[in-house]
Amino acid sequence: MGITFRKRQKLGKNSWINVSGSGVSASTKVGPVTFNSRGGIYVKLPGGLNFRGRWK
């Protein structure tokens, strides 16, 4: 396991800019669904479950 770097800066009510060791991306949240500019999708499900997938 290595050392990682991640920084998240809020831009607006439901928007963020994310900086990590692999680059920069943006994300936005619509209800329980979060989309990021690299094609990731994150969905909060009932019971404490989460779904993570790709939309591109």
C-alpha positions as CSV (number, residue, x, y, z in Angstrom):
1,M,0.0,0.0,0.0
2,G,1.4,3.4,-1.0
3,I,0.9,7.0,0.0
4,T,-1.9,8.8,-1.9
5,F,-2.8,12.5,-2.3
6,R,-6.3,13.8,-2.7
7,K,-7.8,17.3,-2.3
8,R,-11.4,18.3,-2.8
9,Q,-12.5,22.0,-3.1
10,K,-16.1,23.0,-3.2
11,L,-17.1,25.3,-6.1
12,G,-20.9,25.7,-5.6
13,K,-23.8,24.1,-3.8
14,N,-23.4,20.7,-5.5
15,S,-20.1,21.0,-7.4
16,W,-16.4,20.2,-6.5
17,I,-13.0,20.3,-8.1
18,N,-10.9,17.2,-7.2
19,V,-7.1,17.1,-7.3
20,S,-5.3,13.8,-6.9
21,G,-2.0,12.2,-7.8
22,S,-3.5,11.1,-11.1
23,G,-4.8,14.5,-12.2
24,V,-7.7,16.9,-11.8
25,S,-11.4,16.3,-12.3
26,A,-14.8,17.9,-11.5
27,S,-17.8,16.4,-9.9
28,T,-21.4,17.3,-9.4
29,K,-24.2,15.8,-7.3
30,V,-27.8,15.5,-8.4
31,G,-29.9,13.9,-5.6
32,P,-28.3,10.6,-4.5
33,V,-26.2,10.4,-7.7
34,T,-22.7,12.0,-8.2
35,F,-21.1,12.3,-11.6
36,N,-17.5,13.2,-12.3
37,S,-15.8,14.4,-15.4
38,R,-13.7,11.2,-15.8
39,G,-16.9,9.2,-16.4
40,G,-17.5,7.9,-12.9
41,I,-20.9,7.6,-11.3
42,Y,-21.6,7.1,-7.6
43,V,-25.1,6.3,-6.3
44,K,-26.1,6.2,-2.6
45,L,-28.5,3.3,-2.1
46,P,-30.7,2.5,0.9
47,G,-29.2,0.5,3.8
48,G,-25.8,2.2,3.7
49,L,-24.9,0.7,0.3
50,N,-23.2,2.5,-2.5
51,F,-22.9,1.7,-6.3
52,R,-19.8,2.9,-8.2
53,G,-19.7,2.5,-12.0
54,R,-18.9,4.2,-15.3
55,W,-21.1,6.3,-17.6
56,K,-18.7,6.9,-20.5
